[in-house]
Amino acid sequence: MKIIVLNEKEMKNIMNMKDAIRAVKEASSNYSKGKTDIPLRANLNVKEYNGNSLYMYGYVPDSKALGVKLVSVYPDNPKKGVSACPATMILENAETGEVNAIMDGTYLTRLRTGALSGAATDLLAKKDSKVFTLIGTGGQAECQLEAILAVRDIEEVRVYSRNIENVKKFIERVSKGKHQRFVACNSSDEAVDGADIITAVTVSNDPVFDGKKVKKGCHINGVGSYTPEMSEIDEHIVCNSNVIIVDTMDGTINETGDFLKPMKKGLFKKEMIIGELGDLVDGKCSGRKSDNDITFFETTGSAVFDLVTGQKIYELANSKSMGQIIEI
Ligand SMILES: NC(=O)c1ccc[n+]([C@@H]2O[C@H](COP(=O)([O-])OP(=O)(O)OC[C@H]3O[C@@H](n4cnc5c(N)ncnc54)[C@H](O)[C@@H]3O)[C@@H](O)[C@H]2O)c1
């Protein structure tokens, strides 16, 4: 059996953000049409080492994508000099069940999560959007930035996080070779004032910006919240946006505090969500109707996006003879 092994650097050379956005649109469309088999994530507790091993697996027939992403959550790892959340994607040949590829699951997650915001922004944000605000400068942030730059002609990028020194370091790292003006913001008010697009990608349990300060016509991506306790998007946005789209209905409605908290107060109903990203891709629901509409996209992620994006990376690597090959 011949297996292609791909690290982050090789994956970056193989697939750019525009290709990744196309891949997640294909994944979303298949998911929303019910043409995927994505079981609930399996979870093993490894209590001896204070760890959890998660298995995100599934099958997307139209994309010939079959496999599993192994994600481990080991909070004590940093003390050992190891990532607290190592991840690896394993893809199989759908025709034979043999393993085709092993790739860096951490980078794959960042790429496909950025691509999800990119796809939603492409379909929902005003075409002439110029000012982008990024809130959060952690592991996911750079791909979130790349995704917005891939779909709109952005002139100014504003970055805000809890720690201004981290913001400055982030800007120094990601702005190299880019023509946009980067601004390190001292407050979220400063960051969102006049912004055309806002992406929140934080681990916060409370809103990270004041929704009432958001200008009409803005598009917002909520990426970080994936538990009932976490919520980074102001209720004002969640309850008053003209268009709300989610990556997967089941995931978002059951997992994210962005929806669950206002729902508990009776301020938000599932019916206020217009549809899934796949419905929007396929024209089954409408997006923005006017330049004054506020549009909101919420993502909690799903194995379907890893599978299809990973499969496309594998196919490109195979056709270009890239990556390391191992035989077992
Ligand atoms: N939707 C998806 O598919 C998907 C995929 C991967 C990760 N995520 C989630 O995205 C979130 C971010 O991931 P990461 O790897 O970048 O995390 P990280 O821990 O590396 O970074 C978190 C960032 O949030 C910032 N932050 C926290 N509280 C804040 C606040 N109140 N105001 C402003 N900034 C604040 C921190 O300063 C930091 O920059 C996590 O919750 C993660 O689980 C979602």
The ligand as a Tripos MOL2 file, in Angstrom:
@<TRIPOS>MOLECULE
LIG
   44    48     1     0     0
SMALL
NO_CHARGES

@<TRIPOS>ATOM
      1 N1        -15.7630   26.7510   13.5780 N.am      1 LIG1
      2 C1        -14.8160   25.8550   13.4080 C.2       1 LIG1
      3 O1        -14.8770   24.9810   12.5600 O.2       1 LIG1
      4 C2        -13.5880   25.9270   14.2630 C.ar      1 LIG1
      5 C3        -12.4350   25.2060   13.8900 C.ar      1 LIG1
      6 C4        -11.2940   25.3230   14.6710 C.ar      1 LIG1
      7 C5        -11.3060   26.0870   15.8310 C.ar      1 LIG1
      8 N2        -12.4490   26.7450   16.1920 N.ar      1 LIG1
      9 C6        -12.5010   27.5260   17.4370 C.3       1 LIG1
     10 O2        -11.9820   28.8230   17.2040 O.3       1 LIG1
     11 C7        -11.5410   29.3720   18.4650 C.3       1 LIG1
     12 C8        -10.1800   30.0130   18.2660 C.3       1 LIG1
     13 O3         -9.2330   29.0000   17.9890 O.3       1 LIG1
     14 P1         -7.6650   29.3250   18.0900 P.3       1 LIG1
     15 O4         -6.9800   28.0470   17.8110 O.co2     1 LIG1
     16 O5         -7.3340   30.5260   17.2620 O.co2     1 LIG1
     17 O6         -7.5580   29.6840   19.6480 O.3       1 LIG1
     18 P2         -6.3320   30.3120   20.4420 P.3       1 LIG1
     19 O7         -6.4740   29.8960   21.8550 O.co2     1 LIG1
     20 O8         -5.0620   30.0410   19.7130 O.co2     1 LIG1
     21 O9         -6.6070   31.8970   20.3330 O.3       1 LIG1
     22 C9         -7.7140   32.4910   20.9480 C.3       1 LIG1
     23 C10        -7.7030   33.9810   20.7090 C.3       1 LIG1
     24 O10        -8.8800   34.5470   21.3000 O.3       1 LIG1
     25 C11        -8.5160   35.7800   21.8940 C.3       1 LIG1
     26 N3         -9.5270   36.1470   22.8860 N.ar      1 LIG1
     27 C12       -10.0060   35.4090   23.9200 C.ar      1 LIG1
     28 N4        -10.9220   36.1240   24.6030 N.ar      1 LIG1
     29 C13       -11.0280   37.3130   23.9810 C.ar      1 LIG1
     30 C14       -11.7890   38.4730   24.1950 C.ar      1 LIG1
     31 N5        -12.6530   38.5550   25.2060 N.pl3     1 LIG1
     32 N6        -11.6550   39.5290   23.3450 N.ar      1 LIG1
     33 C15       -10.8130   39.4640   22.3000 C.ar      1 LIG1
     34 N7        -10.0400   38.3850   22.0380 N.ar      1 LIG1
     35 C16       -10.1550   37.3350   22.8770 C.ar      1 LIG1
     36 C17        -7.1620   35.4590   22.5070 C.3       1 LIG1
     37 O11        -6.4870   36.6470   22.8570 O.3       1 LIG1
     38 C18        -6.5170   34.7180   21.3300 C.3       1 LIG1
     39 O12        -6.0000   35.6300   20.3970 O.3       1 LIG1
     40 C19       -11.5560   28.2130   19.4620 C.3       1 LIG1
     41 O13       -12.6740   28.2980   20.2910 O.3       1 LIG1
     42 C20       -11.6320   26.9870   18.5650 C.3       1 LIG1
     43 O14       -12.2260   25.8800   19.1720 O.3       1 LIG1
     44 C21       -13.5700   26.6830   15.4310 C.ar      1 LIG1
@<TRIPOS>BOND
     1     1     2 1
     2     2     3 2
     3     2     4 1
     4     4     5 ar
     5     4    44 ar
     6     5     6 ar
     7     6     7 ar
     8     7     8 ar
     9     8     9 1
    10     8    44 ar
    11     9    10 1
    12     9    42 1
    13    10    11 1
    14    11    12 1
    15    11    40 1
    16    12    13 1
    17    13    14 1
    18    14    15 2
    19    14    16 1
    20    14    17 1
    21    17    18 1
    22    18    19 2
    23    18    20 1
    24    18    21 1
    25    21    22 1
    26    22    23 1
    27    23    24 1
    28    23    38 1
    29    24    25 1
    30    25    26 1
    31    25    36 1
    32    26    27 ar
    33    26    35 ar
    34    27    28 ar
    35    28    29 ar
    36    29    30 ar
    37    29    35 ar
    38    30    31 1
    39    30    32 ar
    40    32    33 ar
    41    33    34 ar
    42    34    35 ar
    43    36    37 1
    44    36    38 1
    45    38    39 1
    46    40    41 1
    47    40    42 1
    48    42    43 1
@<TRIPOS>SUBSTRUCTURE
     1 LIG1         1 GROUP 0 **** ****
